[in-house]
Amino acid sequence: MNDYSIFYTNPLCMFKNSIHYFDQEDQIELILKDYKFMDRGRELDHYKFINSKSSGLIQLSDIMMGFLGKLYTFIRRNSIEDISSTIANVGEIERENLKLITKLTWKSEKKCRALLFKSISIDEQLKEQVLLP
């Protein structure tokens, strides 16, 4: 990918009536300055970039995105068999954490499917279903 701006523009377009707060990303800010978000002829000003040092919620989001990034790196790098084997050998705490992520994912999907925007291959989707049933 050239950049990750789609992960910013997608929610801005999907949730036009919401206010969006993003962690400061200079490259993304420059890209988004070239966009004009419109709704029925009205220009939308519905997002801000915030320094994570000044926002606990942005820090929490950074932690979650870091965790999910590691999770999907694991999915990409391993076969279904390796993932199944790993799950079979994890401890109770790890198993409980995977259950919590699965529960959060399904709860989010039930509330609004558009909340779970991700770009993964069909193979990765199959592996994801093994890891997060």
PyRosetta script that sets phi, psi and omega in degrees:
from pyrosetta import init, pose_from_sequence

init()
pose = pose_from_sequence("MNDYSIFYTNPLCMFKNSIHYFDQEDQIELILKDYKFMDRGRELDHYKFINSKSSGLIQLSDIMMGFLGKLYTFIRRNSIEDISSTIANVGEIERENLKLITKLTWKSEKKCRALLFKSISIDEQLKEQVLLP")
pose.set_psi(1, 140.8)
pose.set_omega(1, 176.6)
pose.set_phi(2, -70.0)
pose.set_psi(2, -40.6)
pose.set_omega(2, 177.9)
pose.set_phi(3, -157.1)
pose.set_psi(3, 174.4)
pose.set_omega(3, -176.5)
pose.set_phi(4, -108.1)
pose.set_psi(4, 24.2)
pose.set_omega(4, -176.0)
pose.set_phi(5, -62.7)
pose.set_psi(5, -26.0)
pose.set_omega(5, 178.9)
pose.set_phi(6, -59.6)
pose.set_psi(6, -31.0)
pose.set_omega(6, 179.4)
pose.set_phi(7, -72.9)
pose.set_psi(7, -11.4)
pose.set_omega(7, 175.6)
pose.set_phi(8, -101.3)
pose.set_psi(8, -43.8)
pose.set_omega(8, -177.1)
pose.set_phi(9, -71.0)
pose.set_psi(9, -33.9)
pose.set_omega(9, -178.7)
pose.set_phi(10, -57.3)
pose.set_psi(10, -53.9)
pose.set_omega(10, 179.6)
pose.set_phi(11, -66.1)
pose.set_psi(11, -30.5)
pose.set_omega(11, 178.4)
pose.set_phi(12, -64.3)
pose.set_psi(12, -35.4)
pose.set_omega(12, 178.2)
pose.set_phi(13, -81.0)
pose.set_psi(13, -40.3)
pose.set_omega(13, -177.1)
pose.set_phi(14, -71.2)
pose.set_psi(14, -37.1)
pose.set_omega(14, -175.7)
pose.set_phi(15, -119.3)
pose.set_psi(15, 66.8)
pose.set_omega(15, -173.9)
pose.set_phi(16, -69.1)
pose.set_psi(16, -19.4)
pose.set_omega(16, -179.2)
pose.set_phi(17, -94.2)
pose.set_psi(17, 5.8)
pose.set_omega(17, 179.5)
pose.set_phi(18, -104.0)
pose.set_psi(18, 159.7)
pose.set_omega(18, 171.5)
pose.set_phi(19, -101.6)
pose.set_psi(19, 131.4)
pose.set_omega(19, -175.1)
pose.set_phi(20, -112.9)
pose.set_psi(20, 131.4)
pose.set_omega(20, 176.7)
pose.set_phi(21, -115.4)
pose.set_psi(21, 123.1)
pose.set_omega(21, -178.6)
pose.set_phi(22, -117.7)
pose.set_psi(22, 150.4)
pose.set_omega(22, 172.6)
pose.set_phi(23, -65.6)
pose.set_psi(23, 144.8)
pose.set_omega(23, -179.5)
pose.set_phi(24, -58.8)
pose.set_psi(24, 124.9)
pose.set_omega(24, 176.2)
pose.set_phi(25, -139.9)
pose.set_psi(25, 99.7)
pose.set_omega(25, -173.7)
pose.set_phi(26, -54.4)
pose.set_psi(26, -44.5)
pose.set_omega(26, -178.5)
pose.set_phi(27, -62.8)
pose.set_psi(27, -43.0)
pose.set_omega(27, -179.7)
pose.set_phi(28, -68.4)
pose.set_psi(28, -40.8)
pose.set_omega(28, 177.6)
pose.set_phi(29, -57.5)
pose.set_psi(29, -42.9)
pose.set_omega(29, 178.6)
pose.set_phi(30, -63.4)
pose.set_psi(30, -40.8)
pose.set_omega(30, 179.5)
pose.set_phi(31, -65.4)
pose.set_psi(31, -46.1)
pose.set_omega(31, -176.5)
pose.set_phi(32, -68.7)
pose.set_psi(32, -23.1)
pose.set_omega(32, 176.9)
pose.set_phi(33, -62.0)
pose.set_psi(33, -24.7)
pose.set_omega(33, 179.4)
pose.set_phi(34, -82.5)
pose.set_psi(34, -7.6)
pose.set_omega(34, 179.7)
pose.set_phi(35, -96.0)
pose.set_psi(35, 148.7)
pose.set_omega(35, 171.8)
pose.set_phi(36, -125.5)
pose.set_psi(36, 113.4)
pose.set_omega(36, -179.2)
pose.set_phi(37, -90.9)
pose.set_psi(37, 123.7)
pose.set_omega(37, -173.9)
pose.set_phi(38, -123.7)
pose.set_psi(38, 150.1)
pose.set_omega(38, 172.7)
pose.set_phi(39, -141.3)
pose.set_psi(39, 108.2)
pose.set_omega(39, 179.9)
pose.set_phi(40, 52.0)
pose.set_psi(40, 47.2)
pose.set_omega(40, 177.6)
pose.set_phi(41, 82.6)
pose.set_psi(41, -4.3)
pose.set_omega(41, -179.3)
pose.set_phi(42, -103.0)
pose.set_psi(42, 127.7)
pose.set_omega(42, 177.8)
pose.set_phi(43, -75.3)
pose.set_psi(43, 132.4)
pose.set_omega(43, -179.2)
pose.set_phi(44, -92.6)
pose.set_psi(44, 136.8)
pose.set_omega(44, 174.6)
pose.set_phi(45, -125.7)
pose.set_psi(45, 73.8)
pose.set_omega(45, -168.1)
pose.set_phi(46, -121.9)
pose.set_psi(46, 27.8)
pose.set_omega(46, 175.4)
pose.set_phi(47, -147.9)
pose.set_psi(47, 153.9)
pose.set_omega(47, 177.6)
pose.set_phi(48, -142.8)
pose.set_psi(48, 148.4)
pose.set_omega(48, 172.1)
pose.set_phi(49, -101.7)
pose.set_psi(49, 130.6)
pose.set_omega(49, -174.9)
pose.set_phi(50, -125.2)
pose.set_psi(50, 139.5)
pose.set_omega(50, 174.2)
pose.set_phi(51, -69.0)
pose.set_psi(51, 124.8)
pose.set_omega(51, -175.8)
pose.set_phi(52, -61.5)
pose.set_psi(52, -23.2)
pose.set_omega(52, 179.1)
pose.set_phi(53, -64.4)
pose.set_psi(53, -21.3)
pose.set_omega(53, -178.0)
pose.set_phi(54, -104.1)
pose.set_psi(54, 5.1)
pose.set_omega(54, -177.3)
pose.set_phi(55, -140.3)
pose.set_psi(55, 113.8)
pose.set_omega(55, 176.7)
pose.set_phi(56, -62.8)
pose.set_psi(56, -34.3)
pose.set_omega(56, 179.8)
pose.set_phi(57, -67.8)
pose.set_psi(57, -38.1)
pose.set_omega(57, 176.6)
pose.set_phi(58, -66.9)
pose.set_psi(58, -39.1)
pose.set_omega(58, 177.3)
pose.set_phi(59, -61.9)
pose.set_psi(59, -43.3)
pose.set_omega(59, 178.0)
pose.set_phi(60, -62.3)
pose.set_psi(60, -42.3)
pose.set_omega(60, 177.3)
pose.set_phi(61, -61.3)
pose.set_psi(61, -41.8)
pose.set_omega(61, 177.5)
pose.set_phi(62, -59.4)
pose.set_psi(62, -41.9)
pose.set_omega(62, 179.4)
pose.set_phi(63, -63.1)
pose.set_psi(63, -47.5)
pose.set_omega(63, -179.4)
pose.set_phi(64, -63.2)
pose.set_psi(64, -43.3)
pose.set_omega(64, -179.7)
pose.set_phi(65, -66.9)
pose.set_psi(65, -36.0)
pose.set_omega(65, 175.8)
pose.set_phi(66, -63.4)
pose.set_psi(66, -44.3)
pose.set_omega(66, 178.4)
pose.set_phi(67, -62.5)
pose.set_psi(67, -47.8)
pose.set_omega(67, -179.8)
pose.set_phi(68, -65.0)
pose.set_psi(68, -34.8)
pose.set_omega(68, 176.2)
pose.set_phi(69, -60.8)
pose.set_psi(69, -44.1)
pose.set_omega(69, 177.7)
pose.set_phi(70, -64.9)
pose.set_psi(70, -39.6)
pose.set_omega(70, -180.0)
pose.set_phi(71, -61.5)
pose.set_psi(71, -45.1)
pose.set_omega(71, -178.8)
pose.set_phi(72, -76.3)
pose.set_psi(72, -25.3)
pose.set_omega(72, 170.8)
pose.set_phi(73, -64.4)
pose.set_psi(73, -43.1)
pose.set_omega(73, 176.7)
pose.set_phi(74, -59.9)
pose.set_psi(74, -43.7)
pose.set_omega(74, 179.3)
pose.set_phi(75, -62.0)
pose.set_psi(75, -46.2)
pose.set_omega(75, -177.9)
pose.set_phi(76, -63.8)
pose.set_psi(76, -37.0)
pose.set_omega(76, -171.8)
pose.set_phi(77, -87.1)
pose.set_psi(77, -9.0)
pose.set_omega(77, -174.3)
pose.set_phi(78, -122.4)
pose.set_psi(78, 153.3)
pose.set_omega(78, 176.3)
pose.set_phi(79, -80.1)
pose.set_psi(79, 166.5)
pose.set_omega(79, 176.3)
pose.set_phi(80, -59.1)
pose.set_psi(80, -40.0)
pose.set_omega(80, -179.5)
pose.set_phi(81, -63.7)
pose.set_psi(81, -43.3)
pose.set_omega(81, 179.3)
pose.set_phi(82, -65.1)
pose.set_psi(82, -38.9)
pose.set_omega(82, 178.6)
pose.set_phi(83, -64.9)
pose.set_psi(83, -45.3)
pose.set_omega(83, 178.7)
pose.set_phi(84, -60.5)
pose.set_psi(84, -42.9)
pose.set_omega(84, 179.2)
pose.set_phi(85, -63.9)
pose.set_psi(85, -42.6)
pose.set_omega(85, 179.2)
pose.set_phi(86, -61.9)
pose.set_psi(86, -45.9)
pose.set_omega(86, 179.8)
pose.set_phi(87, -60.6)
pose.set_psi(87, -40.1)
pose.set_omega(87, -179.2)
pose.set_phi(88, -64.5)
pose.set_psi(88, -21.8)
pose.set_omega(88, -175.1)
pose.set_phi(89, -111.1)
pose.set_psi(89, 6.6)
pose.set_omega(89, 179.2)
pose.set_phi(90, -80.5)
pose.set_psi(90, 160.4)
pose.set_omega(90, 178.7)
pose.set_phi(91, -79.5)
pose.set_psi(91, 176.8)
pose.set_omega(91, -177.5)
pose.set_phi(92, -63.9)
pose.set_psi(92, -39.2)
pose.set_omega(92, -179.8)
pose.set_phi(93, -64.3)
pose.set_psi(93, -45.5)
pose.set_omega(93, 179.3)
pose.set_phi(94, -63.2)
pose.set_psi(94, -41.7)
pose.set_omega(94, 178.8)
pose.set_phi(95, -62.1)
pose.set_psi(95, -42.2)
pose.set_omega(95, 179.0)
pose.set_phi(96, -65.6)
pose.set_psi(96, -39.6)
pose.set_omega(96, 178.0)
pose.set_phi(97, -63.8)
pose.set_psi(97, -40.6)
pose.set_omega(97, 176.4)
pose.set_phi(98, -63.8)
pose.set_psi(98, -38.3)
pose.set_omega(98, 176.6)
pose.set_phi(99, -63.3)
pose.set_psi(99, -40.1)
pose.set_omega(99, 179.6)
pose.set_phi(100, -65.7)
pose.set_psi(100, -41.6)
pose.set_omega(100, 177.3)
pose.set_phi(101, -63.5)
pose.set_psi(101, -42.4)
pose.set_omega(101, 178.1)
pose.set_phi(102, -61.3)
pose.set_psi(102, -46.0)
pose.set_omega(102, -180.0)
pose.set_phi(103, -61.2)
pose.set_psi(103, -43.9)
pose.set_omega(103, 179.1)
pose.set_phi(104, -64.0)
pose.set_psi(104, -41.2)
pose.set_omega(104, 179.0)
pose.set_phi(105, -61.5)
pose.set_psi(105, -49.7)
pose.set_omega(105, -178.7)
pose.set_phi(106, -66.6)
pose.set_psi(106, -36.4)
pose.set_omega(106, 178.0)
pose.set_phi(107, -64.1)
pose.set_psi(107, -42.3)
pose.set_omega(107, 178.5)
pose.set_phi(108, -65.2)
pose.set_psi(108, -42.9)
pose.set_omega(108, -179.7)
pose.set_phi(109, -64.4)
pose.set_psi(109, -38.7)
pose.set_omega(109, 179.2)
pose.set_phi(110, -65.0)
pose.set_psi(110, -38.5)
pose.set_omega(110, -179.8)
pose.set_phi(111, -69.0)
pose.set_psi(111, -47.9)
pose.set_omega(111, -179.3)
pose.set_phi(112, -166.3)
pose.set_psi(112, 112.9)
pose.set_omega(112, -177.1)
pose.set_phi(113, -58.0)
pose.set_psi(113, -29.1)
pose.set_omega(113, -178.4)
pose.set_phi(114, -69.8)
pose.set_psi(114, -13.6)
pose.set_omega(114, 177.4)
pose.set_phi(115, -67.8)
pose.set_psi(115, -21.2)
pose.set_omega(115, -174.9)
pose.set_phi(116, -106.5)
pose.set_psi(116, 61.8)
pose.set_omega(116, 179.5)
pose.set_phi(117, -80.6)
pose.set_psi(117, 119.6)
pose.set_omega(117, 177.3)
pose.set_phi(118, -147.0)
pose.set_psi(118, 155.6)
pose.set_omega(118, -178.9)
pose.set_phi(119, -120.8)
pose.set_psi(119, 93.8)
pose.set_omega(119, -179.3)
pose.set_phi(120, -135.5)
pose.set_psi(120, 154.9)
pose.set_omega(120, -178.8)
pose.set_phi(121, -74.9)
pose.set_psi(121, 168.6)
pose.set_omega(121, 176.9)
pose.set_phi(122, -62.3)
pose.set_psi(122, -40.3)
pose.set_omega(122, 177.5)
pose.set_phi(123, -59.4)
pose.set_psi(123, -43.4)
pose.set_omega(123, 178.7)
pose.set_phi(124, -67.3)
pose.set_psi(124, -33.8)
pose.set_omega(124, 176.5)
pose.set_phi(125, -63.3)
pose.set_psi(125, -41.1)
pose.set_omega(125, 178.5)
pose.set_phi(126, -64.2)
pose.set_psi(126, -42.4)
pose.set_omega(126, 177.8)
pose.set_phi(127, -65.4)
pose.set_psi(127, -39.9)
pose.set_omega(127, 177.8)
pose.set_phi(128, -58.7)
pose.set_psi(128, -40.1)
pose.set_omega(128, 179.9)
pose.set_phi(129, -66.0)
pose.set_psi(129, -28.3)
pose.set_omega(129, 175.9)
pose.set_phi(130, -73.1)
pose.set_psi(130, -42.7)
pose.set_omega(130, -177.0)
pose.set_phi(131, -76.7)
pose.set_psi(131, -40.6)
pose.set_omega(131, -177.3)
pose.set_phi(132, -124.9)
pose.set_psi(132, 73.0)
pose.set_omega(132, -174.6)
pose.set_phi(133, -66.7)
pose.dump_pdb("model.pdb")
